[in-house]
Amino acid sequence: MLIAACSPAGWRPTPRRLERAPQANFISGPVLLTGPNSFLQLLIGLEFAGLVGVGAACLTRQQPTMCNGANLAYRRTAFEAVGGFADNLHVASGDDEFLLHKIHAAFPGSAYFLADAAAIVRTAAPLTLRALLRQRVRWASKWRHYQSAAPRRLALLVLGANVALAAGAGAALVWPGLWPWVLAAWVIKLGADAWFLGPVLHFSGSASGCGACCRCKYCTRRTRWRWGRRAGAAAMNGRGGRCGKSKFTSTG
């Protein structure tokens, strides 16, 4: 039951706490960005929350796409069985996601997202736009090395949607009659983003209202639709009715 973990000192996925889910070989945890109170940091935080939410939703549906190396754990036996990081040492970024994809391929149904507020890891956000762009370029460089279809499809979907919105705005400048259609597309896109990000921000404590990791009908219903109803590592709030009681965490 040995586990290798990349997490803060207070987040210890011990064998005793993994007894109830022996099928879990990989656990991805939530990450929250910290930084100065500025408009740029707000945008970066919102974008990153979207990445965390998408990664959680995909893991719950057992079509893993992304995770964050700041907060993850995996079984040593599974790590050794898939060859660890040996086949992607030449890639500048993505060793965490490559490992996730390999473990999922070798042990289907054994990768989970731990949606527990007690397991949130906080890490510093890029401080400048230049640093952000350099980070995103580094992240994007791993795209051509993906062996799994799910992250490739997701990357193409995101790229296509953003290019289409930008191209539509540009076209509307030339043909003003397109503006109603372009504005409608932007409203749909921003509305979908807000609808998706709401429960993620509530969970992370970044939004007002119910607060972090709430159990109200509004957030629970929407969160279950995207993050699933499974028990175990992927269960929202441990399924026990109280926050911070997941089987996979220890705050001591």
N, C-alpha and C positions, 0 to 999 in steps of 0.2 A: 504493500500500500504506500510505498514511498512516492513523494511528490516533489517535483522541482517547481519553485514558485518565483515569479517576478512580481513582488508586491511589497507594501510598506510593512514595518515591523508588527503593526497591530493586526494584520490580515494573515492569519496562519491557517491554511486548509489542512488540518491535521488528519491522520488516519482515522481517529475516533469520529471526526465529523463527516468523514466520507463513507462510513459504514453503510449508511442508508441508500447510497447511490453508487454501488460498486461498478456500474457500467460507465461512469464518467471517466474519460481519459484526458479531456481538455476543458478548462473553465476559463472563460473570458469575463473580466470584471469591468465595472463602470469607471470612467475617468472623467474628472472635472478640471477644466483649465482655470488657472488663477492669473491675475495680472492687474495693472492699474485700471482705474475707472475712466475709460475713454471710449469714444465711439468705435474706434478700430477694435478694441478688445471686446466690445459688445458683439460686433459682427463675427469676430473670430470664435467667440464662445458659442454663438448660435449655430454657426456652421459645424463646429466640432460636436455639439450636442446632437445635430442631425446625423453625423457619422456614427456616434455611439448608438443612437436609436436604430439606425439601419442595420448595424452589425448585430444588435440584439434581436431584431425581428428576423433576420436571415438565419441566425443560429437557432432560434426557436422553431423555425420551419425546416431545420436541418438542411439548409442550403447556404452554408457559411461563406461569407464574402470578406469580412474584415474584422480585426480585433486590434487591441492596443497593447504593445509590449510593456507598458507601464503597469499593467494589472492583469496578469494571467497566471495560470497554473496548469501543469500537465504531469501525467504519470511518467516516471522514469522508464518503465517497461515499454510504454507506447512510444516515447521519444526514441529509445534505442531501436525499436522495431521498424521505425520508418527512416532510420538513418540520421536522425537529428537535423543539424543544419548543414551537413556535409555537401549537399548538392546545390546550395545557393550562397556559398561563402563569397562568390565573386560579385554578388548583387549588393549595391550600396544600402538598400532599404528593403524591408519586407520579410525578414526572417521569422517574425512572429506569425504573419499571415500564411507564409509558406508552410510552416509547421502545422498550423490549424488545418489547412487544406489536406496535407498529407495524412494527418491523424484521422480526419473525417473520411478520407478515401479508404484507409486501411481498416478503420473501426467505425463503420457508419452508425450514426445515432448516439455517439458517445461524446460529442462536443456540446457544451451548454454555455449560456450567458447567465451570470449570477446577478440578478436584479435585486440587490440588497443595499440599502443606504449605508449600512455599516461597513461595506466593502469598497466604498468610493475612494479612489486615489486622486489626489490633487497634484497637478504638475503645472509648471510655468508655461504660459503661452508665448509665442513669438512676440517680441516687443515692438517690432517695426514691420512695415509693409514689405520691405526688402527681405527681412528674415522669414516672413510668412511665405513669400513667393519661392525663396530658396528651399524651404521645407517642402512645399507642395511639389516642386519640380523633382525633388529627391523621392518623394512618395510615388509620383507618377512614373518614375523610371522603372519601377518593378512590374508595370502592367504587362509588358511583352513576355515576362517570365512566368506568368500564371499558367498552371496546368489545368486548373479547374474552370469549368464553363461559367459558373455562377458569377464570380467577380468580373469576368470579361463582359458578360451581358450587362451587369450593373454599370460598369464604366462606360459602355457604349450608350446606355440609356441616359445617364447623367450628361454626358458630352452632347448627345444629340438634342436633348431638351434645352440645354443652355445655348447651344449654337442656334437652334431654331428661334428662341426668344430674341436673341441679339440680332439675328438676321431679319426677323420680322420688324423690329423697331427700325432697323436701317432701311428696309424696303418701304415702310410707312412714311419715311421722310421724303422719298421720291414719289410715291403714290399715296397721297393723303387719304384716299378712300379706304385704305387698309387699316386705318387707326382703330375703328371699332373692333375688328377681329384681333388685332394685336393686343389691345387693352384687355379684351376678354380672356385671351390666353394668359396674360400676366396675372390677371385676377385669379384665374383658376390655379395657376402655379403657386402664387403666394398664399392663397387660401389653403391649398393642400399642405404647403410647408407649415403653416400655422397650426393646422389640425393635427399634423403628425408631431410637431415639436412640443405641443402643450403638455402631454403626459411626461415626456422626457424631462422637460424643465421642472415640472412639479416634483418628479422623482429626485432630481439632483439638487433641489432646493434653490434653483435659480429663478423661480417665478413666484409671484405673490399668490394669494388666494388660499388654496388648501395647504400649502407648505410642502416640504420635502416628503416624498414617499407616502403620499396620502392614500386613504382607503375609501374615499368618497365614491359614490356610484358613477359620477361623471368620468373620473380618471380611471377607475378600475375597469369600467366597461370598455373604454377606448383602448386602454393598455392591453387588456386581454385579447382584443381583436388583432393587435399587431405583435404582441410579445408572447401570445399563446397562453394556454391553460395548464401546461404540464406541471407536474409536481417535480421536486428535486431541484437541481441546480438552476434550471431556467425559470422557476416559479417566482412570480412577483411577490416580494415581501415574505418569502418562505411559506406562503399559503397557510400560515398559522393565525392570521388575523392581526398580527402585530409586526411592526417594522423591526429590522435588525435581529431577526431570529432565524436566519437561514442556516441550513445544515452545513454549509460550507465555510462559515466564517467564525472567527473568534476575535473578540475585541479585548481580550485579556492579555 
